[in-house]
C-alpha cells in the first residue's frame, strides 16, 4: 500500500497528468483533421480508425517517456528499470542501463512522426492506387467504365427522350457484364454539357474508361456514333458508327453489339448466359419500345409527376405489346419506389405496393432473367418486413444478373441494415456508392442505414453528401437532424429545416430543455395531421405522423408513440425512413416497454397481411 502511495506521488511529481492531457488533446486535434481530410477526399472510412489505433499505441510510450525523463530516480522505489545511468560500476553493467536512452523525448517525437507518416503513406497509396485497383482503372479485377450522356444530334426536343433512352439501354446492357464495373446513370447524367475534360470526369467518377457519343434520328433512319476513350492516356480504345433503318430490331441489335464490342475492346470475358441476356430482344414493336424509353426517362426523375407519367408510359407500352417484360419490370419499379417517396399525388401506397409485386411477378413469368423485376420485388418485400431469406433471394439474384446495378446493391444493403447486420450493410452501401458516386438516393440510403445501426459519423457524412447533390432531399434532412442529435449537437439540429420531418426539430428542442417550444411544434403538427387536408401539398400524412411517433418515443411515452406509428402505417407501409429506426438507440427511452415492442411486431405483420390480402 505504501509503495502504491509513493507511486502516485511520483506520478504527480513527474507531471504525468499534464502530459496525458496534452497528448490526448493533441491526438484529438489530429484525429479531427484526419477525419475531415477523409471526408473531403472521399477516402475509405477505416482510415480515421487506423489513425486512432496508432494514437492509442503511442499513449503508453509517451507516458513511459515522461515518467523516465522527468528528473531523478523514484523516491523510495527500487525498480532498477527506472534508474538513470550512473557512474556506479554495478549499475553501469546492469541490463537496464539503456532504458533511459530508449524512453527519450527525441525517440517519442520520432515515433509520433513515423506513425503519422505511416498513416499518410496508407492514405496517399489508397488515393493513387486503391480507387482504381491494381491497374489504375481496374476495380476488383474489373475495368471501370462510365458512359456519358449521348448527344441528341437531331436538335429536336422530342428526340431527347429517344436519345436518353438509347443511352439508358446501353448502360443496362453493360451493367449485366460481371467483368465490368459500370458507373450508374444518375452519376453520369451530371456530365451532360459539361466543360470538364474526360480525364477530370474519369477521376471524379473513379472510371478509367469513358464511352461517349451521339444519336441522330432523321426520317426512317438512325445514326449512332460512339467512341471509347482511355482517360489516363487519352487514347481511343474503340470507335464505331452505326447507320440503321429505324426499326426496333435494329435498335436492340445495335445496343447489344455496343455492349459486346466494349467488353471485347477492354479484354473482358463474358459468360454464355451474359451474352445471351445481352442479345435478347424484349419486343418487336417500335412504338411500344418508345413508350418504354419515355417511361424510363420519367422514372429517373423521382418526382411526383415523374412517377405518375412513368406509370402511364409503361402501361401504354404494355397495351401495345402484352409480352414486353421490361415494361412490366419498369412498372414494378415505379410503383414500388413511389411508396418510399410517399407523394400524395401518386397511387395509394398499399395499392402501389400490391401492383409493384404483381408487375414484378408478371415480368418474371415472361422473362425469368429480368434483373430489374427481381430488384423491384425485393425492394417492396423488404419494407413489408417479409422474412429475410425470401427477400434476400430476390435481391441477390438481381445482383447476379446485373452486377453493376447500384440500386440492387443499395437495396440489398437496406435489407442487411433491417436485420441488424450493419457492417455488411455498410460494405454493400460502399459498393453501391462506388458504382453511383453522384447519386443522391444512394447517399441518402447509405446515411439511413448507418443511422439505423448507430453509426452517426457515417450517417452524418453521407447525409451531407446527399444534400450537397440535392439540397431538398427529405431522407437526408431527417438523417442529418437525428445524427446531430445523437452526437450531442442538438443546438445545430435545432437550426435545421427538417421538412417534411418537422417532428424531429421538436426532439432537438426537447434535448436542449426547451420543452414548451417542442410541445408547441408537436401540437401544431398533430392538428395538421388530424385535419382533412394534407399538412403539405407534396407528401402524404404518413411522414409527419411517423415523426410525431418518433418524438413521443424520444420523450419516453411508449403508448402514444405506438398509437402514432399505427396511424402512420395505416397511411403507408413505409412512412419515410423513421419506422426503420426502431431498433436504433433513438428509441432507447421505450426499449424496456414490452407492449411497445409487441405493438411494433403486430404492425409489421399487418403490412404483409394488408398487401397479401389485396393481392
N, C-alpha and C positions, 0 to 999 in steps of 0.2 A: 504493500500500500504506500509506503514511504517512497519507494522507487517510482511509482506511478505519479505521486505528487511532485517529485523532483523533475520528472519528465515534462509534466505540464508547465512547471516553472521555466524549463528550458525552452519550451515552445513559445511562451510569452517573451522570454528574454531575446530569443532569436527572431522575433517579429514574424513568425510564420503565418499568423492570421492576416497580416498586411500583404504578405507575398501571395497567399491564397486568393484574397480579394482582387489583387492586381491581375493575377493570372486568369481568374475566371472572367473578370471584366474584359480583359484584352481578348480572350478566346471568344467571348460572346460577340464583341465587335467584329472580329474576323469572320465568325460564323455568319453573321447577318450580311456582311459584304459578299461572302461566298454564295449565300442563298440568293441574294439579289442578282449576282452575276449568272447563277444557274438559271434563274427565271428569265432574265433578259436575253440570254443567248440560247434558250431552249435546250440546255444541257440535261442529261438524264437525272432523274430525281435522287439517285443513290449518291451523287457527288457530295452534297452537303452532309449526308450521313457519314461518308468516308472522312471528311474533314473533322466531324465531331469525334469520331473514334480516335483520330490522330491526336486531337487535343486531350482526350481522356488518357491516352497512353502517356502523353508528355507530363501530365499533372504530378505523378509520384516522383519523376526525375527532378522537376523544378523544386518540389518541396524538399527532397533529399539534398539537393544542391544548397538550398537556403539553410538547411539545418547544419550542414557540414561547414559552410563558409562563414556563418555569422559569428566569428570570433571565439577562440578559446575552446578547451575541452569541456565536456559535460561536467557539471558540478555534482560530484558525489556519485557519478555513474562510471562504471569501469569497462564499458564496451570498447575494446581496442579498435573496432572498425571505425569509430568516430573520433579517434585521437589523431591530431595532425602529426606531420612528420617531426621528428625530434633528433637532437644530436646524440641522444642515448643510443649506444650501440645495440642494445637489446631491442629497442623499438625500431631502430633503423633496419634491422634484419627481419622484422615482423612481416607476415604475409599480408597485413592490412595497410602496409606502408603507402600503397598507391591509391587508396580510397579518396583521400582529399583531392589528389590530382584528377581523378575521374569525375568527381562531382564538383567541377569548377564552373563558374558562371559562363566562361567562354564556351565550354562544351555544351552547356544547357542552351545558350543562344544559338550555337551552331546547329544543334539538334532541331530546334524550332524552325530555323531557316530551311534545313533539309526536309522536314515534314511538310512545310508549306510548298516548297519546290516540288516535292513528290506529288502533292495534290495538283499543282499547276501542270505538271507533265501529263498526268492522267487526263485532266480536263482538256488540255490542248490536243492530246492524242485523239481523244474522242471527237473533238471538233474537226480535226483533219481527216481522221480515218474511220471513226465509229459510225458516222452518219451514212457513209456510203459503203461500208463493208470493207472487204479485202482489196477491192479494185476501184476505189473512187467512184463507184456507181453501181455497186452490187450490194443489195441488202439481203443478208442471209442466203448468199449464193444466187440471188435473183437480180438481173439488171433492173434498175429503177427507171420508170418511164412516165412522162406527163404528155398528154395530148391536149394542146391548146385549142381554144375555141376556133372553129373554122370560119373563114371569111365568107360572107354572103356576097358573091361576086356579081350577082344579078342586080343588086342595088334596090330590089323591091322589098318593101316591108313584109309582105305576105310570105316571102321566102325565108325570113329569119327563122320561123318555126321549122321549116324544112331543113335548113342548114344545121340548126342546133340539134335537130332530131338525128340527122346522119352522124353528127359528131357523137351524140349520146350513145347511139347504137354501136359505133365502132369501139367506143370506150367499154361498153358492156362486153363485147366480144373479147377484147384484150384482157379484161378482168377475169375471164374464165381460164386464162392460161396460168397454171400454177408456177411456172418457171419465170414469170414476170412479176414485178411489184409496180402496180399501176396506180397513179395518183387519182383521187376522186374528182368527180365532176364539179362539186362545189368549189374546190380549191382552184382548179384550172380555169374556171369561168371568171375568176378575179382578174385574169390577164387579157380579157377582151380589150382591144385597142390600147394596150399598154405601151408606154415608151421604153420599157425596160428591154435589155437585150437578152438573148437566150441563156447566156451564162448566168446572169443575175437571177433569172427565173428558175433555172436549174438548181442554183444554190438555195433559193428560198423554199423550193418545194422538195429539196433533197432528192432530185431526179437528175440522173446523168444524161438521159436521152429525152429529146423533145420531138414530138410529132406535131407538125403544123401543116396547114393547107387551106383550101378554099373550095366552095361548091358553087356552081353556076347552072341554073336551070333556064333553058330557053326553048320554048315550044315543046316539042316532044322528045327533047334530049336533055341529058345532064352530064356535066363535066366535073370530075372530082380530081384535083391535083394535090398531091401530098409529098412531104419530104420528112425524113428522119435525120435529126442532127445530134451529133455528139457534142454536148455543151463544154466539155473540157478541151477538146481540140478544135471545135468549130467546123469539123468535117461533116460532110453529108454522107450518112451511112447508107441511105436508100432514098430513092425518089421515084414517083410514078404518076402518070396522068391517065385517068380513065374517062373515056367518052362512050356513053351508052344511051340507047333508046330508053326513054323514061317509062319503064315498066318495073313492077315490084321485084320480079325475079332478078333483074339486073342490079337493082339497088342492093338487095340482100347478098347477092353473089360478090359484089364489089366489097361490101363491108366484111364479109368472111375472108376474102382474098387479102385485104389490107392487114387484118389481124395475123393471118398466116405468114405473109411476107415480112411483117415487122418482126415476128418471132424468129423467122429464118435469118433476117439481117443481124439480129442480136445473138445468133448462135444458141438459141434456146430450144430445147426439145419439147414436143407436145406428145401427150399420150393419145392413143387411138380414140378414146372417149372424148377428149377435149377437141380433137379435130372434127369428130362427128357433131358435137354440140355446136361448135362454131359454124359449121356448114349448114345447119338445119334452117330451112325456110319456114317460118311460122304462119305465113299467109301468102295467098296468090292475088289478093285484092288490093290494088294500089290505093283506092280511096279509103279503105279500112286502115291501111298502113299509115296514111297521112293523118287520119284522126288519132291514131295511136301516138304518133310523134307529137301532135299538139297536146295530147293528154300528158305525155312525159314533161313537156315544157311547162305546163301549168302546175303539175305536181311538185316540181322542184322549187317553185316559188314559196311553198309552205305558208301561204296566206289563206285567209278565209275564202276569198274569191278564187284563189288558185285551186284549192281543194274542190270547190263546187264545180268549176269549169273542167278540171281534170276528170272528175267522175262523169260528167256529161260527154266529154270527148271519148273516153274509153267505152262508154255504153254505146255510142254511135258506131265505133269500130266493131263491137260485138254484134250489133244489129246487121252489119254488112257481112260479117264472117263469124258465125257462131262457134267455129273451131279455133279461133285466134287466141291461143293460150296466153301469150304475153299481155294481151289486153285484159284478160281476167286477173292476171297477176298484178297489173297496174291498178285495177280497181281494188284489189285486196290491200295494196299498199296505201292507196288514197284513203279508203275507209278506215283502215286500222290506225294509221298515223294521225289522222284528223282527230281521233279520240283524245290523244295526248295533248294536242293544242287546245281542245275544248272551245273552239269557236262557236259562238251562238248561232251563226247563220248556216252552219253545216248540219247534216242529218243528226237526229237524236243519237247520243253516244252508244247506247246499248244496241240500237238498230244498226249503227255503223259497225260495231264490233261483230255482230251477227253476220252482216253482209260480207265483212272482210274475211271471216272464216269460210263462208260459203264460196266466195270467189276464189280463194286460195285452193279449196278442195276441187273446184271446177277446173282451175288451171292445171293442177297436178293430175287430174284424171285424163286430161288431153295431152299433157307433156310431163311425164314423171321426173324429168330433169330440169324443171323450171326453178332456178335458184331463187328468184325474187318471190315466188309463191311460198316456198319453204320459209324464207326470212320473214315475210309478212305474217304468216300464220304463227310462227314462233313469237314474233313481237306481240301479237294480240294475246296469245295464250299466257305469255309472261305476266302482263298486267292483270289478267284474270286469275292469277295465282293458281294456275294448273300445276300439278306436281312437276318437280324439276326434270326428271328423266324424260317425260313426254315433250317438254319444251326444248330441252337440250338436243334431242334427236333432230328436230326441225332446224334449229339454228346451226348445229354442226354440219348438217347436210348442205345447208345454204353456203357455208364457208368452203366445203369440199368442192361444190360446183362452181363457185365464183370466189377464188381465194383473195382477190383484191377488192372485195366488197367492204368498204369501210362501214356501211350500215350493218351488215351481218356481224362483223366483229364487234361493233359498238353495242348492238342489241344483245349479243351473247354476253358481253360484259355486264349489261344491266341485269341479266338473269343471275350471273355469278354473284353480283352485289346483293341481289334479293336473297340469296341463300347464305349470305354472310361470308362468302369466300372473297374477301376484299382484296387480298394480294393478287389472286388470279384475275379479279375484275380490273385491277389497275394495269396489269400486264396486257390484258386484252384491249383495254382502252388505249394503251400506248401504241399498239398495232394499228388501231383504228385512226388515231390522230396522225400517225406517220403516213398512212395512206391518204388522209384528207386533212392536212395540217391547217388549212384555212376554212374548214367547215365549222361554223358556229354551233350547229347541232351536235357535232361530235365533241366539241369542247364543253358545251353545256351538259351533255350526258355524262362525260367524264367527271365533271365537277359534282354532279348529283350523286354519282356512285361513290366518290371519295367521301362526300359528306355523310352518306348513309353508313359508312364504315369508320366514322370519326377521324378521318384524315383531313383535318381542317386546313392545313397549309396547302395541300394539293388541291383541295376543293376551291379555296380562295384564288389560287393561281390560275386554275382552269376557268373559273367564272370570270376573272378579269380578262383573260384572253378571249373568251366568247364575247364579252361586252365590247372589247376593242374591235371585234369584227362586226358585230351588230349591237349597237348600244341599247336597243329596246327589248332584247330577248328576255322574256319573263322568267324562265327557269334559272338563268344565270343571275338575275337580280335577287331571286329568292335564296339561291345558294350563297351568294356573296353576303347577304344580310345575316343568314344563320351562321356562316363561318366566322364572321367578325364577332358575332355574339358569343359563340363558343370559344373563341380565342381570347375572351375578356376585353373586347374592344367595342363595347356597347355604345360608347359615345360616337364612334364612327358609324355604326349601324343606324343610329337614330337619324343621321344626316342623309341616308339613302332614300331614294324614291323606289320603294319595293313594289309598286303597282305591277300586276293586279293582286299581289300578295300583301295587301295592306296590314293584315293582322300581325305580320312579322315585325313591323315597326313598333307595334304595341308591346311585343315581347322585349324589345330592346329598351323601351322606356321603362318597363317594369323592372328590368335588370338594373337600371340606374336609380331605382327607387321612386320614379315618377309614376306612382300607381294611378293617381287621378287622371293624368293625361292618357295613360294606357287604357284605362276603363272607358274613357270618352271615345277613343278610336273604336274600341270593340262594340260599344253601344251603337255608334253610328253605323258601323259595318253590319251589325246584326239587323238593324232597322232596314237597311238597304236590301239585304238578302231576303228578309221576310216580306217585302213588298211584292206586288205582282210583276212590276217591271224589273228587267235585269239591272244590276248595280252599275253596269257599264255597257257600252254599245258593242263590244267585241267578244267578250268571254261570257260563258255561262256562269251560273252562281256556284258551281262546284268548287272553283278555286278559292273565292272568298270564304265559303263555308269551311273548307279544309283549313284555311289559315286561322279561322276562329277556333277550330278544334285544336290546332297546334298551340295556340295561345293558352287555352284552358289547361292543356297538358303541362305546359311550361310553368303555370302557376300552381299546379298540383290538384286541379279539380278534375278528377278522372271521369266522373259520371257525365258532367257537362261536355267534356272533350269527346267522349264516345258518342253522345247524342248528336253533336255537330258533325262528327265523321259519318254517322249514319245518314244524316241529311245530305252530306257531300256525295256519298256513294250512291244514294238514290238518284242523284243527278247524272253522275258519270262514273264509270269503273276506274278511272284514273284521274282524279281531280288535281291536276298539276303534279308536282313532284312529292307533295307532303305525305301522302299515305304510305309512300315507300320508306319513310324515315322512322317509323315507329319503333324499330329495334335499336335506333341510334341513341346516343346519350342525351339528345334533345328531350327525350321522353323519360329521363331518369326520375322525375318527380311523380310519375304514375306507375313506375316499374313494379312496385310491390302490390299494386291493386289487382287482385286476381280477376275481379269482374271486368275490368277494362280489357285484359288480355283475352278472356273468354269472348267478350264482345267483338274484339278485333278479328278473332278467328271466325266468328259467325259471319261477320261482314265479308271476309274473304271467300267463304264458301258460298255466300249469296251471289257473288259476282259470277261464279261458274254456273250456278243454278239458273240465274236470270237469263244469261246468254244461251245456256244449253236448252232451256225451255223454249226460247224464241226460235232456236234453230229447229 
